[in-house]
């Protein structure tokens, strides 16, 4: 494992409570990584340890091949060359935008500070806002200023701790895409911490799914969705539900939806009971199919409508159909199964 940032066998604890244990990952130069998981899983503690705000009980953190944290020594946060963007913007209310940005440029020649400030405001699409104060800006604009201030000293790595959680959903999505474009333009490495998988999918090249202080899976968004390594990842990423099945070959299972054949082999014993994950996009509207169920819930989502469908067994699955195929509650719908990526686990 060798990247711009390397975290090796990390353990962090508060008194006797271990919150991060035996955790390792690597972030390549120019890569945007994400630590994704539910509240309390340890992801913010990992970020704070990388920033230098938390001590390391075991393991090592290295940046640009230089050790910055071990149990025996910790490099001060201001000497790490790391920028950080917080959830609450953390702007100085009594300073205008130019002064806020210049705060991180104390080591830059005064003659070049204004030039650097205007360059950053141009980068985050806030040209002409240098004399305004934080309270005169919207939440999204304040977060852009916070990003520009973190980028001002040209750090080696940028850390983003739930940076968009105070914004409304539409702005959060738009700003996340904008920030990704800015970071890619600068070829800057970054780590995002979030509990929002849509945000993670939109921004990150690689995602580490965290549960109880451990990385359950590290991979590209496509891999996490279509090839989850365990039940937690399968349940946490995306939508879907499990239906029971029986192994009839290493690549196929029998179920109430018929025989399901997948894209990979499992080593389950024949006739063993399994739980098969069915995603909404595995269900395809088909008026000629023998498979059917009754619509029990629906949510309109613009281009698609998400349905809850009760099977004859009383078990429910989820489906996502193009919104022009408008079904009502109580309607019987016929569908086919198109599960290219078969995901199954031993039955619980």
C-alpha positions in Angstrom: 0.0 0.0 0.0 1.6 3.3 -1.1 -0.3 6.5 -1.9 -0.1 10.2 -1.2 -1.9 9.4 2.1 -1.4 6.1 3.9 -3.3 5.0 7.0 -2.0 1.8 8.4 -3.5 -0.3 11.2 -5.1 2.7 12.9 -6.6 2.5 16.3 -8.2 5.5 18.1 -9.9 5.5 21.5 -11.5 7.8 24.0 -10.5 6.6 27.4 -11.3 2.9 27.4 -13.7 3.1 24.4 -12.1 2.1 21.1 -13.9 3.8 18.2 -11.5 3.0 15.4 -9.6 -0.3 15.1 -7.2 -2.0 12.8 -8.1 0.4 10.0 -6.0 0.8 6.8 -6.5 2.6 3.5 -4.6 4.6 0.9 -5.4 7.7 -1.1 -3.6 8.2 -4.4 -2.5 11.7 -5.5 -5.4 13.5 -7.2 -7.9 11.0 -5.8 -11.1 12.0 -4.0 -11.9 9.4 -1.3 -14.9 9.2 0.9 -15.5 7.8 4.4 -19.2 6.8 4.3 -21.2 5.4 7.2 -23.9 5.9 9.8 -23.6 8.4 12.6 -21.3 7.2 15.4 -19.4 4.7 13.2 -16.0 6.5 13.7 -15.6 8.3 10.3 -15.1 11.8 11.8 -12.6 10.4 14.3 -10.6 9.0 11.4 -10.7 12.5 9.7 -9.6 14.2 12.9 -6.7 11.8 13.4 -5.5 12.6 9.9 -5.8 16.3 10.6 -3.8 15.9 13.8 -6.7 16.7 16.2 -6.8 13.2 17.7 -4.0 11.0 19.0 -3.2 7.6 17.5 -3.3 4.6 19.9 -1.9 2.2 17.3 -0.8 2.4 13.7 0.7 5.1 11.5 -0.5 7.9 9.3 1.8 9.1 6.5 1.4 12.0 4.0 3.7 12.4 1.0 5.9 9.6 2.4 6.4 11.5 5.7 5.1 10.0 9.0 2.7 12.5 10.6 1.1 10.4 13.4 2.2 7.4 15.5 1.5 6.5 19.1 4.9 7.9 20.0 4.7 11.2 18.1 2.3 13.5 16.3 3.1 16.4 13.9 1.2 19.6 14.8 -1.9 20.2 12.6 -0.6 23.5 11.2 2.6 21.7 10.0 0.9 18.9 8.1 0.0 20.8 4.9 -3.6 19.7 5.2 -6.6 22.0 4.5 -10.0 21.4 6.2 -13.6 22.4 5.4 -16.1 22.1 8.3 -19.8 21.6 8.4 -20.5 25.0 9.9 -18.2 27.0 7.5 -16.2 28.4 10.5 -15.8 31.9 8.8 -14.9 34.9 10.9 -18.1 37.1 11.0 -16.2 40.3 11.7 -13.9 39.9 8.6 -14.9 40.5 5.0 -14.4 37.7 2.5 -11.0 38.9 1.4 -9.8 39.1 5.0 -11.2 35.6 5.7 -9.2 34.2 2.8 -6.0 36.2 3.7 -6.2 34.7 7.2 -4.7 31.4 5.8 -2.0 33.3 3.8 0.1 34.7 6.6 3.2 33.2 5.1 2.6 34.6 1.7 4.2 37.9 0.6 1.7 40.7 1.3 2.0 41.9 -2.3 0.8 38.5 -3.5 -2.0 38.0 -1.0 -4.6 40.0 -2.8 -3.7 38.3 -6.1 -4.1 34.9 -4.6 -7.4 35.9 -2.9 -8.9 37.1 -6.2 -7.6 34.0 -7.9 -9.4 31.8 -5.4 -12.6 33.8 -5.6 -12.6 33.3 -9.4 -12.0 29.6 -8.8 -15.1 29.2 -6.6 -17.2 31.5 -8.8 -17.4 34.4 -6.3 -15.5 37.0 -8.2 -16.5 40.5 -6.9 -17.6 39.3 -3.4 -14.3 40.1 -1.7 -15.7 43.1 0.3 -18.9 41.4 1.5 -19.2 39.9 4.9 -20.3 36.3 5.7 -23.8 37.2 6.8 -24.4 38.8 3.4 -23.9 35.5 1.6 -26.1 32.4 1.3 -25.2 29.1 2.9 -23.8 27.8 -0.4 -21.7 30.9 -1.0 -20.3 30.7 2.6 -19.3 27.1 2.0 -17.5 28.2 -1.2 -15.6 30.8 0.8 -14.7 28.1 3.4 -13.4 25.9 0.5 -11.4 28.8 -1.0 -9.9 29.6 2.4 -8.9 25.9 2.9 -7.3 25.9 -0.6 -5.5 29.2 -0.1 -2.2 27.8 1.3 -2.1 25.1 -1.4 -2.4 22.1 0.9 -1.3 18.6 -0.1 -4.6 17.1 1.1 -8.1 18.6 1.7 -10.4 17.1 4.3 -14.1 17.8 4.1 -16.2 17.0 7.2 -19.9 16.8 6.3 -19.4 20.0 4.4 -22.9 20.2 2.8 -25.1 18.9 5.5 -26.5 22.4 6.4 -27.6 23.0 2.8 -30.9 22.0 1.2 -30.8 18.8 -1.0 -30.7 20.5 -4.4 -27.9 22.9 -3.4 -26.0 20.1 -1.7 -26.0 18.1 -4.9 -25.0 21.0 -7.1 -22.3 22.2 -4.8 -20.9 18.7 -4.4 -20.4 18.5 -8.2 -18.9 21.9 -8.3 -16.4 21.1 -5.6 -15.4 17.8 -7.4 -14.7 19.8 -10.6 -12.6 22.3 -8.6 -10.6 19.6 -6.9 -10.1 17.7 -10.2 -9.0 20.9 -11.9 -6.4 21.5 -9.2 -5.4 17.7 -9.2 -5.8 17.8 -5.4 -6.3 14.8 -3.2 -9.3 15.0 -0.8 -11.2 13.0 1.8 -14.9 13.6 2.3 -16.8 12.4 5.4 -20.5 11.9 5.0 -23.5 9.7 5.9 -25.2 10.6 2.6 -24.5 8.0 -0.1 -25.8 10.2 -2.9 -23.2 12.8 -1.9 -20.5 10.1 -1.7 -21.4 8.7 -5.2 -21.4 12.1 -6.8 -18.1 13.3 -5.4 -15.8 10.3 -4.7 -13.6 8.2 -6.9 -13.2 5.6 -4.0 -15.4 5.1 -1.0 -14.7 3.3 2.3 -17.9 2.1 4.0 -17.4 2.3 7.7 -19.2 0.4 10.5 -18.2 0.2 14.1 -14.8 1.7 13.5 -13.8 -0.7 10.7 -13.8 -0.4 6.9 -16.3 -3.0 5.6 -15.4 -2.4 2.0 -13.2 0.0 0.0 -14.0 0.4 -3.6 -15.5 2.4 -6.5 -19.2 3.4 -6.2 -20.1 0.8 -8.9 -18.4 -2.0 -6.9 -20.1 -1.1 -3.6 -23.5 -1.1 -5.3 -23.2 -4.1 -7.5 -20.6 -6.2 -5.6 -21.0 -5.6 -1.8 -18.8 -7.8 0.2 -21.2 -8.4 3.2 -24.7 -7.8 4.4 -24.0 -4.5 6.0 -22.7 -2.9 2.8 -25.5 -4.5 0.8 -28.1 -3.0 3.1 -26.4 0.4 3.6 -25.7 1.1 0.0 -28.6 1.7 -2.3 -32.1 0.3 -1.9 -33.4 -3.3 -2.0 -34.7 -6.2 0.0 -33.8 -9.8 0.5 -35.9 -12.8 -0.7 -35.1 -16.4 0.3 -33.7 -18.8 -2.2 -32.0 -22.3 -2.5 -28.7 -23.1 -4.2 -29.2 -25.2 -7.3 -25.7 -24.5 -8.8 -22.7 -22.3 -8.0 -24.2 -19.6 -10.2 -27.9 -20.0 -9.8 -30.7 -20.1 -7.2 -34.3 -21.1 -7.0 -36.7 -18.6 -5.5 -40.3 -17.5 -5.6 -39.3 -15.3 -8.6 -38.1 -18.4 -10.4 -34.6 -19.4 -11.1 -32.1 -16.6 -10.7 -28.8 -16.9 -12.5 -26.0 -14.5 -11.6 -22.7 -13.2 -13.0 -20.4 -14.9 -10.5 -19.9 -18.2 -8.8 -20.6 -18.9 -5.1 -19.2 -21.8 -3.1 -22.4 -22.5 -1.1 -23.3 -26.2 -0.7 -26.1 -27.4 -3.0 -29.6 -27.0 -1.6 -28.4 -24.5 1.0 -30.7 -21.7 2.0 -29.6 -18.2 1.0 -30.9 -14.7 1.0 -30.9 -13.0 -2.4 -30.6 -9.2 -2.7 -33.1 -7.7 -5.2 -32.5 -4.1 -6.1 -35.2 -1.8 -7.5 -33.4 -1.7 -10.9 -33.4 -5.5 -11.1 -37.2 -5.4 -11.6 -38.4 -4.5 -15.1 -41.9 -3.7 -16.1 -43.3 -6.5 -18.4 -47.0 -7.0 -19.1 -46.3 -10.5 -20.6 -44.5 -11.9 -17.6 -46.1 -14.5 -15.2 -44.4 -12.7 -12.2 -46.8 -10.3 -10.6 -47.6 -8.4 -7.4 -49.8 -5.7 -6.0 -48.7 -2.0 -5.7 -48.8 -1.1 -2.0 -46.8 2.2 -2.1 -45.4 4.6 -4.7 -43.1 7.6 -4.7 -42.9 9.9 -7.7 -39.2 10.9 -8.4 -39.4 12.7 -11.7 -38.0 10.5 -14.4 -38.8 7.4 -12.3 -41.5 6.3 -9.9 -40.5 4.0 -7.0 -43.0 1.3 -6.1 -43.4 -1.1 -3.2 -44.9 -4.4 -4.6 -46.4 -7.2 -2.5 -45.8 -10.6 -4.0 -48.4 -13.5 -3.6 -46.2 -14.8 -0.7 -47.0 -11.5 1.1 -43.3 -10.6 0.8 -42.6 -7.1 -0.5 -40.0 -6.0 -3.1 -39.1 -2.5 -4.5 -39.2 -1.5 -8.1 -38.3 1.6 -10.1 -40.2 2.1 -13.4 -40.1 5.0 -15.9 -42.6 7.6 -14.6 -44.8 7.4 -17.7 -45.8 3.9 -16.6 -48.1 5.3 -13.9 -49.6 2.7 -11.6 -52.0 3.2 -8.8 -52.1 1.7 -5.3 -53.9 -1.7 -5.4 -53.0 -2.2 -9.1 -51.6 -5.6 -10.1 -48.4 -5.2 -12.0 -46.5 -7.8 -14.0 -42.7 -7.7 -14.1 -39.6 -9.6 -15.1 -36.4 -10.0 -13.2 -33.2 -8.7 -14.8 -30.5 -9.2 -12.2 -27.2 -9.1 -13.9 -25.3 -8.7 -10.6 -26.4 -11.5 -8.4 -25.8 -10.8 -4.7 -26.5 -13.6 -2.1 -25.6 -14.4 1.4 -26.2 -17.4 3.7 -29.7 -17.2 5.1 -30.1 -15.6 8.5 
